[in-house]
Amino acid sequence: MITYEWLYVLAGIFFAIWALLSALDRSNGKRWGNAAFWGLLAASFLFGSHLPPLANGVLVLALVGIAGIGGLGRSDPPTTTLEERLNFSQVKGNRLFIPALIVPFVAVAGTLAYNYTPLSGTGLFEPRRETLLLFAIGVLVALVVAMLWLKPPLLAPAEEGRRLLDSIGWAAILPQMLAALGAVFALAGVGDIIGSLAGAVIPEGSVFLTVIVFCLGMAIFTMIMGNAFAAFPVMAAAIGIPLLIEGYGGNPAVIGAVGMLAGFCGTLLTPMAANFNIVPAALLELDDQNLVIKQQVWTAIPLWFCNVAIIYIGAFLLWN
């Protein structure tokens, strides 16, 4: 059976390759910092499931320490030349998007084929993990297709991946750390504390106001933690489940789905959502690191109001 552990090993192998290439890159003055950072991350993926919690915690602290002292530097490894890339774009045209399109195609088509054919009885994939596993398989298929089709240098994928990671730096793993922070908050009972405070402030029977507080909390906690998946356990435990679902009998599917969307509105407004807001600014080499956020404000605010309306109308009036 192909399980999540296979994905961890696959990711760990890639990070280990980037760590080795970083150590060999004499043009990068901070090559040992890069090698240590990506090497520790590789160790986390390869051995994290087999290490005690304390060891994993020390590993994370080491990653934070390397990033905190400015130990990471940007590299510019030689891969294909600018002329070669321009030639590819002129000769291949929009066909260059084929490898990128292979990834979602394999994930979607593979999931449908696996779930709605006799393949589902083979037990090939870990239950309820088929899509993510097939997504990874799609990445590997796309990589093979691109290598056979475009025939770049053998190390081009690894070097380009390293260049991209070094451009992003420590922010590349911020989403994972923030998601873990959300789990810690939930286990620490932060949701229960917020729920007791909200219950004392919100008038009894005020469904609409409760919806507003829930959506506002999702957006604010997402802005703090940078990830709606980190905010959801806290706000679901505080307001979503005890008040909206159990207290007022709202539709759980609508509250969960649209509540996450309210959190995504917060994602558009925070630099903590590095993978959405800081990474594009870094890759595009924008002078203003917050320019992406500034462009998204006028989408996030009206969308948040729409989420409030959808939850109130959908969960309590239409599908109650």
C-alpha positions in Angstrom: 0.0 0.0 0.0 1.2 3.5 -0.9 0.9 5.7 2.2 1.7 9.2 3.4 5.1 7.9 4.5 6.1 7.5 0.8 5.4 11.2 0.3 7.6 12.1 3.2 10.4 9.9 1.9 10.0 11.5 -1.6 10.1 15.0 -0.2 13.0 14.1 2.0 15.1 12.8 -1.0 14.5 16.1 -2.9 15.5 18.2 0.1 18.6 16.1 0.7 19.6 16.6 -3.0 19.2 20.4 -2.6 21.2 20.3 0.6 24.1 18.5 -1.1 24.0 20.8 -4.1 24.0 23.8 -1.7 27.1 22.5 0.1 28.9 22.1 -3.3 28.0 25.6 -4.5 31.1 27.7 -3.8 29.6 30.7 -5.4 27.1 31.1 -2.5 28.8 32.7 0.5 26.2 31.1 2.8 26.3 27.6 1.3 26.8 25.9 4.6 23.8 27.6 6.1 21.7 26.6 3.1 23.0 23.0 3.3 22.3 22.7 7.0 18.8 24.2 6.7 17.7 22.0 3.8 19.5 19.0 5.2 17.7 19.3 8.6 14.4 19.6 6.7 15.3 16.5 4.7 16.0 14.7 8.0 12.6 15.8 9.3 10.8 14.3 6.3 12.9 11.1 6.2 13.1 10.3 9.9 10.6 12.5 11.6 8.0 9.7 12.0 10.6 7.6 13.7 12.0 10.3 16.0 10.7 11.1 19.5 8.8 14.4 19.8 11.7 16.0 21.7 14.1 15.3 18.8 11.7 16.7 16.3 11.3 19.8 18.5 15.0 20.3 18.6 15.2 19.9 14.9 12.6 22.6 14.4 14.4 24.9 16.8 17.6 24.4 14.8 15.8 25.4 11.6 14.5 28.5 13.3 18.0 29.3 14.6 19.6 29.0 11.2 17.0 31.3 9.6 17.0 33.7 12.6 20.7 34.4 12.4 20.5 35.0 8.6 22.2 31.8 7.7 20.4 31.4 4.4 21.7 32.9 1.1 20.4 33.1 -2.4 22.0 31.0 -5.1 22.0 31.3 -8.8 23.0 27.9 -10.2 23.6 27.5 -13.9 20.9 25.5 -15.7 19.5 26.4 -19.1 20.6 29.7 -20.5 18.3 32.6 -21.2 18.7 32.1 -24.9 17.7 28.4 -24.5 14.6 29.4 -22.5 13.6 32.0 -25.1 14.1 29.5 -27.9 11.9 27.0 -26.0 9.2 29.6 -25.7 9.3 30.5 -29.3 9.5 26.9 -30.7 7.2 25.1 -28.2 4.8 28.0 -27.5 1.9 27.1 -25.1 2.8 23.4 -25.3 5.3 24.3 -22.6 2.4 24.2 -20.2 1.8 20.5 -20.8 4.0 19.2 -18.0 2.3 21.6 -15.6 -1.1 20.4 -16.7 -0.1 16.8 -16.3 0.0 17.1 -12.5 -3.7 18.1 -11.9 -4.8 15.8 -14.7 -3.2 12.7 -13.1 -4.5 13.8 -9.7 -8.1 14.3 -10.8 -8.4 11.5 -13.4 -6.5 9.1 -11.2 -8.7 9.8 -8.2 -11.9 9.2 -10.3 -10.5 6.1 -11.9 -9.4 4.7 -8.5 -12.6 5.5 -6.6 -15.2 4.5 -9.3 -13.6 1.4 -10.8 -12.6 -2.0 -9.4 -9.2 -0.5 -8.6 -10.7 0.8 -5.4 -10.7 -2.8 -4.1 -7.0 -3.3 -4.6 -6.0 -1.3 -1.6 -3.2 0.3 -3.6 -3.5 3.7 -1.8 -4.0 4.6 1.8 -7.7 5.2 2.4 -8.8 8.9 1.9 -5.3 9.9 0.8 -5.7 8.9 -2.9 -5.8 12.4 -4.3 -2.7 13.7 -2.6 -0.7 10.6 -3.4 -1.8 10.8 -7.0 -0.8 14.5 -7.0 2.7 13.4 -6.1 2.7 10.7 -8.8 1.5 13.4 -11.3 4.6 15.5 -10.3 6.9 12.6 -11.1 5.1 11.8 -14.4 5.4 15.5 -15.4 9.1 15.5 -14.5 9.8 12.5 -16.6 7.8 13.9 -19.6 9.6 17.2 -19.4 13.0 15.6 -19.2 12.3 13.3 -22.2 10.7 16.1 -24.2 12.8 19.1 -23.5 16.1 17.2 -22.8 17.6 19.8 -20.4 20.8 19.1 -18.4 20.4 16.1 -16.1 20.6 18.3 -12.9 18.4 21.1 -14.3 15.3 20.1 -12.2 17.3 19.8 -9.0 19.2 23.1 -9.7 16.1 25.0 -10.6 14.3 23.7 -7.6 17.2 24.8 -5.4 17.2 28.2 -7.1 13.5 28.6 -6.4 13.8 27.4 -2.8 16.8 29.7 -2.1 14.8 32.6 -3.6 12.0 31.9 -1.1 14.2 31.0 1.8 12.8 30.0 5.2 9.4 31.2 4.2 9.0 28.1 2.1 8.2 26.1 5.3 6.2 28.8 7.1 2.8 27.3 6.1 3.7 23.9 7.7 4.9 25.5 10.9 1.8 27.7 11.1 -0.5 24.8 10.5 1.3 23.0 13.4 0.8 26.1 15.5 -2.9 25.9 14.9 -2.9 22.3 16.1 -1.0 23.4 19.2 -3.5 26.2 19.9 -6.4 23.8 19.6 -4.8 21.3 22.0 -4.0 24.1 24.4 -7.7 25.0 24.6 -7.5 28.4 23.0 -10.8 27.6 21.2 -12.6 27.0 24.4 -11.3 30.3 25.9 -12.5 32.2 22.8 -15.8 30.4 22.9 -16.4 31.3 26.5 -15.6 35.0 25.7 -17.8 35.0 22.6 -20.7 33.4 24.6 -20.5 36.2 27.2 -20.5 38.9 24.5 -22.9 37.6 21.9 -26.6 38.0 22.9 -28.6 34.8 23.3 -30.3 33.7 20.1 -28.4 36.2 17.9 -27.6 33.9 15.0 -26.5 36.6 12.5 -24.1 38.2 15.0 -22.7 34.8 15.8 -22.0 34.2 12.1 -20.3 37.6 11.9 -18.0 36.8 14.9 -17.2 33.3 13.5 -16.2 34.7 10.1 -14.3 37.6 11.6 -12.5 35.2 13.9 -11.6 33.0 11.0 -10.2 36.0 9.1 -8.3 37.4 12.1 -6.8 34.1 13.2 -5.8 33.4 9.7 -4.0 36.7 9.5 -2.2 35.9 12.7 -1.2 32.4 11.8 -1.0 32.8 8.1 -3.1 29.7 7.3 -6.9 29.1 7.3 -6.2 25.5 8.1 -4.5 26.6 11.3 -7.3 29.0 12.2 -10.2 26.5 11.6 -9.6 24.1 14.5 -9.6 27.1 16.9 -12.7 28.8 15.6 -14.6 25.6 15.0 -14.0 24.6 18.7 -14.8 28.2 19.9 -17.9 29.1 17.8 -18.5 26.9 14.8 -19.5 23.6 16.5 -20.8 24.7 20.0 -22.8 27.7 18.9 -23.6 27.6 15.1 -24.0 23.9 14.7 -25.1 22.4 18.1 -26.7 25.6 19.5 -28.5 27.0 16.5 -28.7 23.8 14.3 -26.8 25.3 11.3 -25.8 23.1 8.3 -22.3 21.8 9.1 -21.2 21.5 5.5 -22.0 25.1 4.7 -20.5 26.4 7.9 -17.3 24.4 7.4 -16.8 25.2 3.8 -17.7 28.8 3.8 -16.0 29.4 7.1 -12.8 28.2 5.5 -13.4 30.7 2.7 -13.8 33.5 5.3 -10.4 32.4 6.6 -8.9 32.6 3.0 -10.0 36.3 3.0 -7.6 36.8 5.9 -4.9 34.9 3.8 -5.2 37.6 1.2 -4.4 40.3 3.8 -1.4 39.0 5.7 2.3 38.7 5.1 2.2 35.6 7.4 0.7 33.7 4.4 4.1 33.7 2.9 3.4 31.1 0.2 0.6 33.3 -1.2 1.9 36.9 -0.6 5.6 37.0 0.2 6.8 34.3 -2.2 5.3 35.9 -5.3 6.8 39.3 -4.3 10.2 37.6 -3.9 10.0 35.7 -7.2 9.0 38.8 -9.1 11.7 40.8 -7.3 9.2 43.5 -6.3 10.5 46.5 -4.4 7.5 46.5 -2.1 7.1 43.2 -0.4 3.5 44.0 0.5 2.4 45.0 -3.0 0.6 41.7 -3.6 -1.4 42.2 -0.4 -2.3 45.7 -1.4 -3.7 44.5 -4.7 -5.8 41.9 -2.9 -7.5 44.1 -0.3 -10.4 45.1 -2.5 -11.1 41.4 -3.3 -10.8 40.2 0.3 -13.1 42.7 2.0 -16.2 42.3 -0.2 -15.6 38.5 -0.4 -15.7 38.3 3.4 -19.1 40.0 3.5 -20.3 37.6 0.9 -19.2 34.7 3.2 -21.2 36.1 6.1 -24.3 36.3 3.9 -23.8 32.8 2.4 -23.4 31.1 5.8 -26.4 32.9 7.3 -28.7 32.3 4.3 -27.4 28.9 3.4 -26.8 27.3 6.7 -29.8 28.6 8.6 -32.5 29.5 5.9 -32.0 27.3 2.8 -30.3 24.1 4.0 -31.2 23.9 7.6 
